[in-house]
Amino acid sequence: MPLDRIQLSQDILASVVGDGWSPGQIDAAVEMLASGEGKFPSGVRKLPSDLIRTLQRERLIAAMLHAAAELGYREANVQDVIERAGVSRPTFYEHFTNKEDCFLVAFDASATRLRKRVMAATRKGEVWRDRIRFGLEALLHFIRSEPDTARTLIVEARAASQEIARRRVELLDHFARCLEDQATELGSDPPPNPVTASAIVGGVESLLYSRLCKGEGEEIESLLPSLMYFVVLPYEGHAAAGEELAVS
């Protein structure tokens, strides 16, 4: 039975194609790729080749996320990716050197998208606890709405190469620094130990890893009160953390 081909979401399309092409060209290119197995049909040159290449690349990235999430990084191979993307093997190698190269690009693109969403959400809060809550809400929504991406970032990156492991650590360090910066608003004397933020972020990531491994991604957003308790406790104590745990 043939695999379902990758369909790019409107959010992905908007982020990768920019405003260099008209909506009509983008829609036509998406339809053309869908009907042409991801390849630029021979004899047709009405659409910009750069646009076709951009969409092919994004299909491959999305296919890598799907293959890694479904099969596991170690088991997935280039053939699994191109079958899901609906492109030829030569097309894959026009964009990427090998499986790891494709996975690295997919990881980086996904991590960037996650960082942007979480940071945009935190800006809505007026006080530190609200900013933390909005950020965690964005994180949990991201996991539920993009399960392939979430599993790639949180689960499969652990099984990949040293370079991917390094980038995973960089992503965790980024969120730890953000949490530490937010906590300075509390004006604690002495200020919180920087290790606190790293421990919190590592603990949250470990819990998410466990839930995703158990296939509990659909219920992930219900963790918000518990995660708020876990984050607030080291900074403001049991009473404040208990207030967050009581929020339904």
C-alpha positions in Angstrom: 0.0 0.0 0.0 1.5 3.4 -1.0 2.3 5.8 1.8 0.4 9.0 2.1 2.4 11.9 0.7 3.5 14.7 2.8 1.1 17.7 2.8 2.7 21.0 3.9 0.7 23.1 6.3 -0.2 26.7 5.6 2.0 27.8 8.5 5.0 26.0 7.0 4.3 27.4 3.5 4.0 30.9 4.9 7.3 30.6 6.7 9.4 29.2 3.9 8.1 30.9 0.7 7.9 34.4 2.1 6.4 37.1 -0.2 8.6 36.4 -3.2 5.8 34.6 -5.1 2.1 35.2 -5.5 -0.5 33.1 -3.7 -1.6 31.8 -7.1 1.9 30.6 -7.9 2.2 28.9 -4.6 -1.1 27.1 -4.9 -0.3 26.0 -8.4 3.1 24.7 -7.3 1.6 22.7 -4.4 -1.0 21.2 -6.7 1.6 20.4 -9.4 3.9 18.7 -6.9 1.0 16.7 -5.4 0.0 15.4 -8.9 3.6 14.9 -10.1 4.9 12.9 -7.1 6.9 15.8 -5.8 8.7 16.3 -9.1 8.6 19.2 -11.5 6.6 17.7 -14.4 8.7 17.5 -17.6 7.8 20.1 -20.3 6.1 22.5 -17.8 8.0 25.7 -17.1 5.2 28.1 -16.1 6.3 28.3 -12.5 9.6 29.5 -11.1 12.0 26.6 -10.6 13.2 28.2 -7.3 9.7 27.9 -5.9 9.5 24.3 -6.9 12.9 23.6 -5.3 11.9 25.4 -2.1 8.7 23.3 -1.8 10.6 20.1 -2.6 13.0 20.8 0.2 10.3 21.5 2.7 8.5 18.3 1.7 11.7 16.4 2.3 12.1 18.0 5.7 8.5 17.2 6.7 9.0 13.6 5.4 12.2 13.3 7.5 10.2 14.3 10.6 7.5 11.9 9.8 9.8 9.0 9.1 11.9 9.6 12.2 8.7 9.8 14.4 7.2 6.7 12.9 10.2 4.4 12.4 12.8 5.9 14.8 15.9 7.8 13.7 18.1 4.8 13.6 15.7 2.7 11.5 14.6 5.4 9.1 16.6 5.7 5.8 16.7 7.9 2.7 14.2 5.6 0.9 11.7 6.1 3.7 12.0 9.8 3.4 11.7 10.1 -0.4 8.7 7.7 -0.4 6.9 10.0 2.1 8.0 13.1 0.2 7.1 11.8 -3.2 10.4 12.8 -4.7 13.1 11.0 -6.6 16.4 9.9 -5.0 18.4 12.4 -7.2 16.1 15.2 -5.9 16.9 14.2 -2.3 20.6 14.5 -3.0 20.2 17.8 -4.7 19.2 19.2 -1.3 20.9 17.0 1.3 24.2 15.0 1.6 22.7 12.1 3.5 20.1 11.1 6.1 21.9 12.9 9.0 22.2 16.1 7.0 18.5 16.1 6.3 17.7 15.3 10.0 20.0 18.2 11.1 18.2 20.6 8.9 14.8 19.3 10.1 15.9 19.5 13.7 17.2 23.1 13.3 14.1 24.3 11.5 11.8 22.7 14.1 13.8 24.1 17.0 13.7 27.6 15.5 10.0 27.4 15.0 9.5 26.1 18.6 11.7 28.9 20.1 9.8 31.6 18.2 6.4 30.3 19.3 7.4 30.0 22.9 9.0 33.5 23.0 6.0 35.1 21.3 3.7 33.5 23.9 5.8 34.7 26.8 5.6 38.3 25.6 1.8 38.3 26.3 2.4 38.0 30.1 2.8 41.1 32.3 4.4 39.3 35.3 6.9 36.5 35.4 4.5 33.7 36.4 2.1 34.6 33.5 5.0 34.6 31.1 6.0 31.2 32.2 2.4 29.9 31.9 2.0 31.3 28.4 5.3 29.8 27.4 4.5 26.4 28.7 1.0 26.5 27.1 2.7 27.3 23.7 5.2 24.4 24.3 2.4 21.9 25.1 0.2 23.0 22.2 3.2 22.7 19.8 3.7 19.1 21.0 0.0 18.2 20.6 -0.4 19.9 17.2 2.9 18.8 15.7 3.4 15.3 17.0 6.1 14.3 14.4 8.1 17.4 15.1 7.8 17.0 18.9 8.9 13.4 18.8 11.9 14.3 16.6 13.0 17.1 19.0 12.4 15.3 22.3 12.7 11.6 21.6 14.6 10.8 18.4 17.3 13.4 18.8 18.6 11.4 21.7 19.2 8.4 19.5 21.0 10.4 16.7 24.5 11.5 16.2 26.8 13.5 18.4 26.2 16.6 16.4 22.4 16.3 16.8 22.9 15.6 20.5 24.9 18.8 20.8 22.2 20.8 19.1 19.6 19.3 21.4 21.7 20.4 24.4 21.9 23.9 22.9 18.1 24.0 22.6 17.7 23.0 26.3 20.3 25.6 27.3 18.4 28.3 25.4 15.2 27.6 27.4 17.2 27.5 30.6 18.7 30.9 29.9 15.2 32.2 29.1 13.9 30.9 32.4 16.8 32.3 34.4 16.3 35.7 32.8 12.6 35.6 33.6 13.4 34.7 37.2 15.5 37.8 37.8 12.3 39.8 37.9 11.6 38.2 41.4 14.6 40.1 42.8 15.7 37.3 45.1 18.7 38.0 47.4 20.8 36.1 46.7 19.7 35.5 43.1 18.7 32.0 42.1 21.5 29.6 41.2 21.8 29.3 37.4 21.8 25.5 37.9 18.2 25.8 39.0 16.9 26.8 35.6 18.9 24.0 33.9 17.5 21.5 36.3 13.9 22.6 35.8 14.2 22.6 32.0 15.9 19.2 32.1 13.1 17.8 34.4 10.4 19.2 32.1 12.0 17.7 29.0 12.4 14.3 30.7 8.7 14.3 31.6 7.7 15.1 28.1 10.1 12.4 26.8 8.4 9.9 29.0 4.9 10.9 27.9 5.7 10.8 24.2 7.4 7.4 24.5 4.2 6.1 26.1 2.1 7.6 23.2 0.4 10.1 25.5 0.8 13.2 23.3 -2.9 13.8 22.9 -3.3 14.5 26.6 -0.1 16.5 26.9 -1.8 19.8 27.5 -3.3 18.5 30.8 0.2 18.7 32.3 0.2 22.5 32.5 -0.8 22.9 36.2 1.8 20.2 37.3 4.5 21.8 35.1 3.7 25.3 36.6 4.0 23.8 40.1 7.4 22.3 39.2 8.7 25.6 37.7 7.4 27.9 40.4 8.3 25.9 43.5 12.1 26.5 43.5 11.6 30.3 43.0 8.5 31.2 45.1 8.0 28.2 47.4 5.1 25.8 48.2 2.3 28.3 48.6 2.8 30.0 45.2 3.4 26.7 43.5 0.3 25.3 45.1 -1.8 28.1 43.6 -0.7 27.0 40.1 -1.4 23.4 40.8 -4.9 24.3 41.8 -5.6 26.0 38.5 -7.6 23.8 36.2 
